[in-house]
Amino acid sequence: MVRVAVGVKRVIDYAVKIRVKPDGSGVVKDSVKHSMNPFCEIAVEEAVRLKEKKIAKEIVAFTIGPKQSAETLRTALAMGCDRGVHVNVDQAQLDALTPLQISKMAAKIAETEAADLLLMGKLAIDGDYGQTAAMTAAILDWPQATNLYSLQHNGDSATVEREIDGGLETNEIKTPAVLSVDLRINQPRYATLPNIMKAKKKKVKAVKPADLGVDVAPTLNVIKVAEPPVRAAGEIVEDVDTLISKLKDAGRI
């Protein structure tokens, strides 16, 4: 049986309308609803399903973020993870972290916790980088499979289907490995009230980036954040000739 580490991140809830700060330095996060990154939820669900199949013996959830991220970690524990690791950084530090710095911390946690599989979402919906899983695999020198559509663990290997532009790609990889999941691999469960209560008693280890040997000094400077331009209103035309004429006048054809 394998030990699984799964990464989770606290992000602005997907249903919230994002507002840019007046000074253009970022987006408004204070007094805004946050929740677990949807792709991280899917990763947690896949890890829990491995445990239900008697493939995983233990699931360690970890998160990197401010004290409010503890709530996200507890959600993962309520969904079925066994214990947690919280890397404490304040919100300003978290906003300045790059995927490489996150990957270094994730790799160190995987090594420290003796994980055989490291599961992640394919990306976080705030930064939208989609780089962390691949970078973590490179740092660990482990095989990787990203954008998973399905996962079948077979002892010291795994058969996976990946979502690609042309459809699905089937690969077999050796474990330990880093895997990132896509939307269609599963439907995450809701945490039940009894499991939410049990999660409060599960162990969570608090660490700092320095404990993992990672320098969190900013290496990326955000110059400006701006909302996309407002889309112009459409216009209904009477026939094709009028449409072509208007497109020509607008310089589109």
N, C-alpha and C positions, 0 to 999 in steps of 0.2 A: 504493500500500500504506500501511497505517496503523500507527502506534505505539500499543500498548496498555499502559496502566498497570493493575495489578490489586492490590487491597489484600488482605492476609492478616493474621490475628490468632491469637495463641497463647491458647488457652483450656483450662480443665480438660476432659479427655477426656469425651466424651458418655456413655461407659459407666461412669464413676466415680460412686459415690453421694456426693452433696454433703453435707458436714457443716458446720454452723454453729459459729462460734467460741463458746466458753462465755460471753464477754462480750457477744455479740450484735453485734459491730462489723463482721462480715462472714463470709465462708466460709473454711474451712481450705484453703490453697493450698500450704503447705510439704509436701514429700515426697509430693505428689499427682501422678499422671500427667497431663501436658498434651499437647495435640496441636493441629493446625491446626483452626480453626473449620470445621465441615462445609460450611457455605455458602460459605466462602472457597475450599475445595477445589473446589467446583463452578465458582466464578468462574475459578479458575486453569485448570481443564479446558477451559472455554469459550474462554478466551484462546488456549490451546495449539491448539485445533481451528481457530481463525481463522488461526493461523500455518500449520498443515498444509494449509489451503485456499489458501495464498498470498495471503491477505487482509491479514494482519498481517506487518510486516517485523521487528518487535522487540517483546518483552514485558518490561516493567519491573515486577517485583514489589516492593511496599513493605510495611513493617510498622512499627508503633509499639509499643514495649514495652521491657522490660529486656533484659539481655544474653542471657538464655535464648531470647528471640524469634529470635535468629540461626538457631537450629535449625529453626524454622518457616519462615524465609525460605529456608534451604537446601533444605527439602522442596519449596517452590515452584519453585526452580531445577532440582531433580532431575526435577520433573514436566514441565519444558520451558521455563520462563521463562529469559530471556537474562542478566539482571543484576538486582541488588537495591538497595534503599534502606532503611536501617534508621534510624528515628528513635529515638534512645536516651532513654528515660525509665525511672526505676526503678519497681518494682511499686507502691509507694505512690502515686506520681504517676499511673500508669496507672489505678489503681482510682478515682482522684478525677476523671479526665477525663470531660467530658460529650461527647455526640455532636457538639455545635457545635465544640468545640475539636478533636476528631478531624477533623471536616469541613474546618476551616480548614487543617489540615496536609495533608490529602489533596488539597485544591484547589491548594495551593502546589506540591506534588510534581507534580501533573498539568501545571501551567504550566511548571515548571522542566524537566521531562522532555519537554516538547512533545508530550504525549499527544493522540491523536485520539479515543480511546475510554478511558473509565475504568470498569472492571468491579469489582463488589463483590458479596459475598453479601448477601442481603436483610436479614440481621441476624446478630449474634453471639449464640451460645447462652448467654453469661454474663450480659450486660446485658439482652438481649432488646429493645433499644430499636427497632430497625428504622428509624432516622431519618437515619443518616449519608449514605446515597446521595442522598436528596432535598435535604438541607442542602448537600451538596457541589455539587450541580447549581445550587442557588440562588446560592451564592457565586461559582461560575464563570460564571453566567448561560448555562448550557448546557441543551439539552433533556434530559429524563430519562425513563426507562422502568423501572419497578420490578417485582419479582416475575415475572421472565421465565420463560416456558414454552418459548419458542423464539426464535431470533435468526437473521435473514438479512441480512447486510451487503450493501448495493448501492451501492458507491462513496461518494457524499457523503450517503447516507441509509441507514436500516436499517428493515426490517420486523420487528416483534416481536409475539409473542403474550404477553399477561400473564394470570396467574392471578388471577381475581376471584371473589367469592362466588358469582356465578351461572354460572361456567364460565370461558371464555376470551375475552379482548378483544384484537383485532388493531389495532395502531397503526403508522403510519409516521412516523419522526422523522428530523430532519436531524442530521448529525454535524459537529463533535465532540459527544459526548453522554456522560451518566453512566447506566450500566445496572446494575441489581442483579438477581441470578438467584435462582430458587426451586429446590426440590428436583428437579423432574422434567425439567429442561432437559437433563441429561446424567448419566452415571455416571462419576465421576472415576477416572482410571487409577492404578495403583500405580507408584511410582517404581522402576525397575529398578536393580540394583546398579551396572552401568556408568554409568548416568546420575547415581546418587548420588555416585560417584567424580568424575565430570566437574563436578558442581555445586560441589565443594570448590574448584575453580579459577576459578569464575565471579566476576566483580567485584561487591562489595557496598560501597556508599558509606554511611558513617556520618555522620549529621547530628544536630543537637539541635533541639528546638522553637524555640529562639531564632534559629537559622539560618533558620528558615522564617517568622520574625516572629510567632510564636504564643505568647501568654501562657498558661502552664499552671497559673496560680494557681487553687486549688480554688474553684468557684462552686456546688458542690452538696454538701450535708452529709447523709450517711446517718445517720439517727437510730437505727435498729435493724434488724437482720436476724433473722428468726425462721423456724423450720421451720413448714410448714403443720400444722394440727391433725391428730391421728391419726384416721383414719376409723373410725367405729363399725362393729362387726361386723353383718353382715346377718342376717336371720331368715327362715326358710322357714315359710310359712303353708299351711294345708290347703285353703282355698277363698277365693273372691273376697269373700264376706261378712266373713270374718275380716280380710282385707287392708284393706277399707274401714273396719272398726271400729278397727283399729290406727292407720290414718292419721288418723282423726278424733281418737283419743286423743292423738296426737302433735301435733295442731293443724295438720296438713298440708292438710286439706280441710275 
